Amino acid sequence: MRHDRWIYGIIGGVMKTLIDAIERAKCVGCLTGAGISTLCGIPDFRGPQGLYRQPDAERIFDIDWFDRDPSIYYRGCSELVYGLGRFEPGPVHKALARLEAAGKLAGIATQNIDMLHQKAGSGNVYEVHGSPIMHHCRRCGDGRTFEEILEMRKTAEVPRCRCGGVYKPDITFFGEQLPERAFAEAQALAAKSDVFLVLGTSLTVFPAAGLPRITLQAGGSLYIVNAQPTSLDDYAAGVWRDLAEFADAVLAAYPEQARTK
């Protein structure tokens, strides 16, 4: 049964509960979702203006359809993937980068594919749904960076390799396995974290949503900041609703000059 005392409002310094937990922790890990990127103006894929509202939505990230007609993906993602350069990291991205710089955050497992954690300065980022940072040819395996693909798309909607194959982003499409190494590293992070932050995700997409359960099973504590309730709210040591307030509290607690001792 839900206990209201577990749901903290961010008033009167109540966020100090979370800051104190981070400060005491031997290892802090984190899982982030779309909620932290919507603060930057990026539409949630499942939101009213999101990718999944498009007519070909069910085909855009389907690997079989990509191999049949890659233009469906490249048309559908022209703005929401290849227009990501116009977005800057938001307050939560900056707060997490600050925590890492202060030696308090061991790593970030993210469901996002917008590359904003890296842009904010975070180094230990495990992209459990893949990333467009690299693209690989479906025929010969040649790799190209995101920037190289942007350049190629100036003259061709669908970027192709010299061998004639099509470049596909290293995003996990439906019908593909999650990136094995990234997910294994995310699982290891969750298992060793005595404090695990869940930020901007409703924990509905598996297997990524199972990461916080690993922390609980290992005896660690969850702290959840998400606008909507999640399936693990009743098991968390603290639950908040305002991501911007979380970011403000972290940035205030860990000034920019803070570094690992």
KEMI-54605 format. One record per residue (C-alpha): x, y, z; residue number from 1; chain; residue in three letters. Coordinates in nm, 3 decimals, padded with zeros to 5 digits. Example, Ala and Ser with C-alpha at 12.3 -4.5 7.8 and 13.67 -1.06 7.14 Angstrom:
         u         v         w     i   ch    aa
    01.230   -00.450    00.780     1    A   ALA
    01.367   -00.106    00.714     2    A   SER
//
This chain:
         u         v         w     i   ch    aa
    00.000    00.000    00.000     1    A   MET
    00.126    00.348   -00.085     2    A   ARG
    00.248    00.568    00.201     3    A   HIS
    00.224    00.944    00.147     4    A   ASP
    00.522    01.003    00.373     5    A   ARG
    00.740    00.856    00.098     6    A   TRP
    00.637    01.131   -00.144     7    A   ILE
    00.837    01.441   -00.059     8    A   TYR
    00.744    01.786   -00.184     9    A   GLY
    01.043    01.998   -00.276    10    A   ILE
    00.986    02.273   -00.024    11    A   ILE
    01.167    02.391    00.285    12    A   GLY
    01.488    02.209    00.198    13    A   GLY
    01.325    01.865    00.185    14    A   VAL
    01.547    01.782   -00.115    15    A   MET
    01.828    01.781    00.140    16    A   LYS
    01.723    01.422    00.213    17    A   THR
    01.847    01.320   -00.130    18    A   LEU
    02.158    01.537   -00.122    19    A   ILE
    02.254    01.384    00.213    20    A   ASP
    02.205    01.034    00.072    21    A   ALA
    02.432    01.117   -00.225    22    A   ILE
    02.695    01.262    00.006    23    A   GLU
    02.698    00.953    00.231    24    A   ARG
    02.694    00.699   -00.051    25    A   ALA
    02.998    00.497   -00.148    26    A   LYS
    02.864    00.452   -00.501    27    A   CYS
    02.591    00.650   -00.678    28    A   VAL
    02.442    00.528   -01.006    29    A   GLY
    02.165    00.669   -01.222    30    A   CYS
    01.905    00.577   -01.482    31    A   LEU
    01.768    00.856   -01.699    32    A   THR
    01.474    00.872   -01.937    33    A   GLY
    01.292    01.107   -02.170    34    A   ALA
    01.175    01.338   -01.891    35    A   GLY
    01.516    01.497   -01.852    36    A   ILE
    01.535    01.577   -02.224    37    A   SER
    01.189    01.729   -02.255    38    A   THR
    01.327    02.003   -02.027    39    A   LEU
    01.557    02.089   -02.321    40    A   CYS
    01.268    02.115   -02.565    41    A   GLY
    01.312    01.770   -02.720    42    A   ILE
    00.970    01.607   -02.773    43    A   PRO
    00.906    01.280   -02.593    44    A   ASP
    00.885    01.008   -02.860    45    A   PHE
    00.557    00.894   -02.704    46    A   ARG
    00.423    01.244   -02.636    47    A   GLY
    00.166    01.449   -02.836    48    A   PRO
    00.433    01.577   -03.078    49    A   GLN
    00.652    01.269   -03.057    50    A   GLY
    00.790    01.040   -03.321    51    A   LEU
    00.535    00.769   -03.250    52    A   TYR
    00.253    01.001   -03.362    53    A   ARG
    00.381    00.992   -03.719    54    A   GLN
    00.193    00.787   -03.983    55    A   PRO
    00.481    00.539   -04.028    56    A   ASP
    00.567    00.533   -03.657    57    A   ALA
    00.556    00.157   -03.617    58    A   GLU
    00.802    00.118   -03.907    59    A   ARG
    01.055    00.392   -03.824    60    A   ILE
    01.254    00.189   -03.572    61    A   PHE
    01.177   -00.157   -03.710    62    A   ASP
    01.489   -00.336   -03.837    63    A   ILE
    01.302   -00.536   -04.101    64    A   ASP
    01.148   -00.221   -04.245    65    A   TRP
    01.486   -00.045   -04.232    66    A   PHE
    01.636   -00.318   -04.446    67    A   ASP
    01.342   -00.297   -04.688    68    A   ARG
    01.324    00.081   -04.711    69    A   ASP
    01.572    00.284   -04.501    70    A   PRO
    01.416    00.609   -04.622    71    A   SER
    01.126    00.551   -04.381    72    A   ILE
    01.370    00.587   -04.090    73    A   TYR
    01.570    00.872   -04.239    74    A   TYR
    01.258    01.073   -04.326    75    A   ARG
    01.096    01.007   -03.990    76    A   GLY
    01.407    01.100   -03.792    77    A   CYS
    01.519    01.395   -04.001    78    A   SER
    01.441    01.637   -03.717    79    A   GLU
    01.420    01.428   -03.400    80    A   LEU
    01.757    01.258   -03.451    81    A   VAL
    01.948    01.449   -03.716    82    A   TYR
    01.828    01.784   -03.583    83    A   GLY
    01.959    01.716   -03.232    84    A   LEU
    02.250    01.955   -03.282    85    A   GLY
    02.020    02.249   -03.213    86    A   ARG
    01.951    02.131   -02.857    87    A   PHE
    02.170    02.199   -02.556    88    A   GLU
    02.196    01.997   -02.233    89    A   PRO
    01.932    02.080   -01.976    90    A   GLY
    01.960    02.130   -01.600    91    A   PRO
    01.955    01.759   -01.515    92    A   VAL
    02.229    01.678   -01.767    93    A   HIS
    02.441    01.956   -01.616    94    A   LYS
    02.369    01.843   -01.260    95    A   ALA
    02.476    01.487   -01.335    96    A   LEU
    02.793    01.605   -01.505    97    A   ALA
    02.864    01.813   -01.195    98    A   ARG
    02.813    01.510   -00.970    99    A   LEU
    03.057    01.309   -01.180   100    A   GLU
    03.313    01.590   -01.172   101    A   ALA
    03.277    01.601   -00.793   102    A   ALA
    03.351    01.229   -00.774   103    A   GLY
    03.002    01.142   -00.649   104    A   LYS
    02.847    00.973   -00.956   105    A   LEU
    02.993    00.646   -01.085   106    A   ALA
    02.793    00.633   -01.408   107    A   GLY
    02.470    00.697   -01.597   108    A   ILE
    02.255    00.436   -01.768   109    A   ALA
    02.032    00.619   -02.011   110    A   THR
    01.736    00.520   -02.227   111    A   GLN
    01.784    00.838   -02.431   112    A   ASN
    01.952    00.855   -02.772   113    A   ILE
    02.005    01.232   -02.783   114    A   ASP
    02.374    01.231   -02.675   115    A   MET
    02.313    01.523   -02.436   116    A   LEU
    02.483    01.356   -02.139   117    A   HIS
    02.808    01.350   -02.334   118    A   GLN
    02.751    01.706   -02.455   119    A   LYS
    02.712    01.814   -02.091   120    A   ALA
    03.047    01.658   -02.004   121    A   GLY
    02.953    01.321   -01.853   122    A   SER
    03.209    01.051   -01.927   123    A   GLY
    03.060    00.728   -01.792   124    A   ASN
    02.742    00.698   -01.999   125    A   VAL
    02.586    00.362   -02.082   126    A   TYR
    02.334    00.403   -02.364   127    A   GLU
    02.115    00.100   -02.309   128    A   VAL
    01.899    00.168   -02.616   129    A   HIS
    02.197    00.242   -02.835   130    A   GLY
    02.305    00.571   -02.985   131    A   SER
    02.340    00.755   -03.317   132    A   PRO
    02.694    00.860   -03.217   133    A   ILE
    02.813    00.593   -03.460   134    A   MET
    02.652    00.448   -03.775   135    A   HIS
    02.758    00.125   -03.943   136    A   HIS
    02.708   -00.008   -04.293   137    A   CYS
    02.460   -00.294   -04.304   138    A   ARG
    02.668   -00.468   -04.571   139    A   ARG
    03.038   -00.434   -04.483   140    A   CYS
    03.031   -00.290   -04.129   141    A   GLY
    03.216    00.033   -04.208   142    A   ASP
    03.166    00.290   -03.932   143    A   GLY
    03.087    00.661   -03.959   144    A   ARG
    03.040    00.921   -03.688   145    A   THR
    02.721    01.117   -03.637   146    A   PHE
    02.891    01.426   -03.780   147    A   GLU
    03.000    01.236   -04.091   148    A   GLU
    02.645    01.112   -04.145   149    A   ILE
    02.514    01.468   -04.113   150    A   LEU
    02.757    01.573   -04.386   151    A   GLU
    02.654    01.284   -04.611   152    A   MET
    02.287    01.369   -04.566   153    A   ARG
    02.346    01.711   -04.718   154    A   LYS
    02.355    01.543   -05.059   155    A   THR
    02.155    01.222   -05.000   156    A   ALA
    01.859    01.149   -04.775   157    A   GLU
    01.985    00.795   -04.714   158    A   VAL
    02.362    00.779   -04.651   159    A   PRO
    02.532    00.491   -04.829   160    A   ARG
    02.870    00.328   -04.798   161    A   CYS
    03.114    00.297   -05.090   162    A   ARG
    03.019   -00.072   -05.103   163    A   CYS
    02.659    00.025   -05.170   164    A   GLY
    02.526   -00.068   -04.828   165    A   GLY
    02.316    00.164   -04.613   166    A   VAL
    02.447    00.322   -04.293   167    A   TYR
    02.230    00.245   -03.991   168    A   LYS
    02.264    00.425   -03.657   169    A   PRO
    02.372    00.216   -03.359   170    A   ASP
    02.027    00.278   -03.209   171    A   ILE
    01.854   -00.041   -03.102   172    A   THR
    01.565   -00.099   -03.341   173    A   PHE
    01.270   -00.327   -03.276   174    A   PHE
    01.387   -00.674   -03.370   175    A   GLY
    01.743   -00.613   -03.250   176    A   GLU
    01.918   -00.703   -02.925   177    A   GLN
    02.016   -00.429   -02.681   178    A   LEU
    02.385   -00.333   -02.699   179    A   PRO
    02.535   -00.613   -02.491   180    A   GLU
    02.832   -00.428   -02.345   181    A   ARG
    02.641   -00.112   -02.253   182    A   ALA
    02.363   -00.309   -02.086   183    A   PHE
    02.608   -00.529   -01.895   184    A   ALA
    02.787   -00.218   -01.768   185    A   GLU
    02.453   -00.065   -01.667   186    A   ALA
    02.362   -00.382   -01.475   187    A   GLN
    02.698   -00.379   -01.297   188    A   ALA
    02.646   -00.012   -01.208   189    A   LEU
    02.302   -00.083   -01.063   190    A   ALA
    02.433   -00.379   -00.862   191    A   ALA
    02.717   -00.185   -00.698   192    A   LYS
    02.522    00.135   -00.626   193    A   SER
    02.414    00.189   -00.269   194    A   ASP
    02.222    00.493   -00.400   195    A   VAL
    02.057    00.468   -00.741   196    A   PHE
    01.882    00.769   -00.893   197    A   LEU
    01.586    00.721   -01.129   198    A   VAL
    01.533    01.044   -01.322   199    A   LEU
    01.269    01.125   -01.580   200    A   GLY
    01.147    00.774   -01.654   201    A   THR
    00.821    00.603   -01.563   202    A   SER
    00.994    00.262   -01.569   203    A   LEU
    00.763    00.111   -01.828   204    A   THR
    01.013    00.005   -02.096   205    A   VAL
    01.199   -00.318   -02.023   206    A   PHE
    01.462   -00.444   -01.981   207    A   PRO
    01.602   -00.100   -01.890   208    A   ALA
    01.323   -00.054   -01.635   209    A   ALA
    01.458   -00.357   -01.450   210    A   GLY
    01.786   -00.186   -01.359   211    A   LEU
    01.655   -00.023   -01.037   212    A   PRO
    01.531   -00.363   -00.924   213    A   ARG
    01.890   -00.488   -00.939   214    A   ILE
    01.986   -00.215   -00.693   215    A   THR
    01.704   -00.312   -00.458   216    A   LEU
    01.798   -00.679   -00.476   217    A   GLN
    02.158   -00.590   -00.392   218    A   ALA
    02.048   -00.393   -00.086   219    A   GLY
    02.084   -00.042   -00.229   220    A   GLY
    01.836    00.245   -00.206   221    A   SER
    01.633    00.407   -00.483   222    A   LEU
    01.559    00.778   -00.511   223    A   TYR
    01.307    00.860   -00.783   224    A   ILE
    01.242    01.198   -00.947   225    A   VAL
    00.973    01.173   -01.213   226    A   ASN
    00.665    01.379   -01.298   227    A   ALA
    00.439    01.072   -01.296   228    A   GLN
    00.416    00.777   -01.056   229    A   PRO
    00.630    00.472   -01.127   230    A   THR
    00.591    00.106   -01.041   231    A   SER
    00.873    00.133   -00.785   232    A   LEU
    00.759    00.440   -00.591   233    A   ASP
    00.652    00.224   -00.297   234    A   ASP
    00.996    00.067   -00.278   235    A   TYR
    01.195    00.391   -00.299   236    A   ALA
    01.366    00.567   -00.010   237    A   ALA
    01.240    00.895   -00.155   238    A   GLY
    01.019    01.012   -00.439   239    A   VAL
    00.995    01.360   -00.588   240    A   TRP
    00.816    01.502   -00.890   241    A   ARG
    01.017    01.806   -01.005   242    A   ASP
    01.333    01.739   -01.207   243    A   LEU
    01.426    02.107   -01.230   244    A   ALA
    01.423    02.136   -00.850   245    A   GLU
    01.642    01.826   -00.828   246    A   PHE
    01.893    01.983   -01.066   247    A   ALA
    01.892    02.312   -00.875   248    A   ASP
    01.958    02.130   -00.548   249    A   ALA
    02.249    01.931   -00.690   250    A   VAL
    02.410    02.232   -00.859   251    A   LEU
    02.382    02.429   -00.535   252    A   ALA
    02.524    02.145   -00.324   253    A   ALA
    02.815    02.078   -00.558   254    A   TYR
    02.969    02.402   -00.684   255    A   PRO
    03.154    02.393   -01.014   256    A   GLU
    03.494    02.400   -00.848   257    A   GLN
    03.417    02.076   -00.660   258    A   ALA
    03.654    01.795   -00.757   259    A   ARG
    03.738    01.445   -00.637   260    A   THR
    03.949    01.458   -00.327   261    A   LYS
//
